[in-house]
Amino acid sequence: MSVSVVPTLDMERAIAASGYDVIVGFDEVGRGSLAGPVMVGAAAIRTCDLAGSSPLQVPDGVADSKMLTEHRREAIFEELKSWCASWAVGSASNTEIDDWGISYALGVAALRALSEAETRLGIDGNGLLDGRPVKVGAILDGPNDYITKALNTFDAPDVPVPADVATKVKGDRYCATVATAAVIAKVTRDRLMVELGAQPQYEPYEWAHNKGYGSAAHRDAIAEFGPSDLHRLSWHLV
């Protein structure tokens, strides 16, 4: 019998205690897809909001996005975006994945998300928030820090304040910021794949149902019609 785990802000508070001003949770979606982009969601909170008379609470209903139904993810999407101090979803295209490999593509997508989330939060190009320098900490789902590896590389975007990244296996189950980022990224990517799948040239692949992953119907369509311009040609497609 599986036990439901409710994400907490415990790890976020521990990072805040080390002197960080902003904490960003990251999670990816689309890593194993055969088509479309990979996306990394970023959900940022200000650590000052974790204290005070009415500290930030874990939003109702948030959980590991894989444990939620599509309907439930859609239902809490707007609430989760509002819960964050800022949020963003970065992506890397199928051609970038083919050119760079999946790990580096994930790193660039995450840095794109971080740059946008920091800018939305009000961090300027000099790394100042409200006129003061800030320290940014991050929690990345999984065992591997692909964000730091991509930082300052040729294809990576400039980031106002690079984040100090801590990895957390199953972070989307345990950390509220990561769980929030996961849902935001999942809904964003699912909506895109449904929208793309409605275009005539992509209809045979049934992306509205499989979101680009390797279902039997999807692989059969690739075998019959060949890959589209949105397929990852470096993948084993059939």
N, C-alpha and C positions, 0 to 999 in steps of 0.2 A: 504494500500500500504506500503510495507516494504521499509525502507531506508537503503541503503548500508553503512556500517561503515568501514572506512579504519583504520587499526591499526596505532598507533603512537608510538613514543618513549617518550611520556610525563611522564609516570610512571617511566620508566627507568631513566630519567633525575632527577626526584624527589628523587629517591633512591640514585643516584650518588651524589646529593647535600648533603647527610647525611654522606659522607665520605667513600663510598664503592669504591673498585677498580675494581671489577668484578660483573656483574649482569647476572643471569641465569634465563631464562624463561623456565617453565616446563608445559607440558600438557600430558595427558594420552590418550591411545587408547586401546580398547578391554575390557573395564570394563564389559560391558553387554554381551559379547560374550559367547557362550556355549562351545567353544573349543578353544584351542591354548592359548598362553600366553597373559598376559596384558603387555603393554609396556608404558614407560614414556619417552618422548623426552626431551632433555635439549639443549638449545641454549644459549651459553655464549658470552657476549661482554665485552670488556674492557672499563671502563668509560672514560678513556682518549681519546677514539675514538669518544666520543660524543661532544667534543669541538675542538677547533683549526680552522684552515682556511678552511678545508674541512671535516666537521663533518659527522659522519655516518648517512646515510639516510635510511628511510624505504625502503626495497627492492620492486621493482615493482611487482605487482600482488599478494603480500602476503595478505591473508585474513583468517578468520576463516576457518579451513580445511573442515568443514562440508558444507560450502557455495561454495566450489570449486568442479568442476568435477574431476573424477579420472584422466582424461587426463591432466587437468590443473595442478593438484598436481604433476604428473609425470614430466611435462614440466618445473616446477620451482624448482624441488628437488635439482638438483646440484647447482643452483644459490644460494639457501638458505643455503646450507651447506658451500658454499664459503663466504657468507655474514657474518657468525658468526666468531668470533675469535676462537671458538671451539664448537663442538657439540658432542652429544652421545645419544644413545637410550638404556635404561636399560629395562630388562624384568624380569618377574616372571612367572614361568611355571604353567600349569594347576594343577599339583600336589602340587606346593607350594601354590597356591590359595586355593585348597581344605584343605591343612594342616593349613594354617595361617588365612584364611579369606581374603576377597578382599582388605580391607583397609590397613592392614599391608603389604600385597603383593605389593600394589601400593607404599607404603613407601620404601620398600626394592628396588623395581625396580627403583624408583627415585634416591635413594642414589647410586645405581650402575651406573646410568647415570651421576650423579654429580661427582663421583669419576673419571670416565673415562674422562669427559669433562675437569675437572681441570688438570688431568695429561696431556692431549693433549695440554692444554693451556700453560703448562710448570711449573705449581705449583708442588714443590717437596714434599717429605714426611715430611718435617719440616714446611710445610705451607708457603714456600717462593716462590715468583715469581721475577725473575731477582735479586735474593739475598735479597729481602725485604719482610717483612710480608704483607699479603694482607687481606682485608675484602671482603667477598663475600655476596652479597645480592641476593635474589631470588624472582621471581613472580610466583606463582602457580595458575593455573586456578582452579576456583571453590571456595567453601566456607570453605573447611576443610584442615587444614595443616597436612596431613598424613606424610609429610617428617620429620618434627621435632619429631613427635611421635615415628618414627622408629629409630631415631638416637641413636647410642650407645647400641642398643639392641643386643641380642645374635646372630641373623642371619644377621644383617645388616653389610655391608662392611665398612671398614675404609675409611674415607673421608679426604683428605689432609687438607681442611678448611671447617668446617661445615658452611652452609649458614644460614643467617637470612632470614626467609621466610615471605613474605607478600602474602596473598591470594587475588585474584581478581575474582569475579564472572564474567563469560564471558570474562575472560582475553584474550582468543584466538581471540576475536573480537576487543579488544581495545589496546592490548600491542604487539608490533612488535616481541619481543623476544618470547613471548608465542605463537603467531600465527606461527612463524617460527618453534618452537619446535613441534607444533601440526602437521604441514605438514610433517616434517621429520619423526615423529613417525608413522603417518598414512601410508605413502608410505612404510616405512620399514616393518610394520606389514602386510600390504596388500600383498606385494611381498612374504613374508614368507608364508602366508596362501595359496596363489596361487601355490607356489612351493610345499607345503605339499599336497595340494589338488590333485596334479597330480600323486601322488603315489597311486598305485592300491588299497591299503587297505583303503585309504581315499576318493577315487573317488565318492562313493555313496552319500557323504555328500555335494558335490557341493561347496566346499570352494572357488573355483575360482570365484563364483558368490556371495556368502553370507559372505565370509571372516570369517566364524565361528559363525556368528550371527544366531538368531533363525528364519530363514525363514521357510515357510511351508514345502518346499522341504527338508530342513535340519532336521526338527523335524520328518517328515515322515520317513526319512532314519534311524534316531535313533530308531524310533519305530519298523522298520523292521529288522535292522541289529544289534541293540544294540549300546551302546556307544563305541568309540574307546579309545585307550590309551592316546589320546590327549584331550578328553572331560573332562570337569569339573564335576566330579561326585557329588559334593555337590550342583550343580545347579538343578533347575527344568527343565529337558531336554525335556520332551514330554508333 
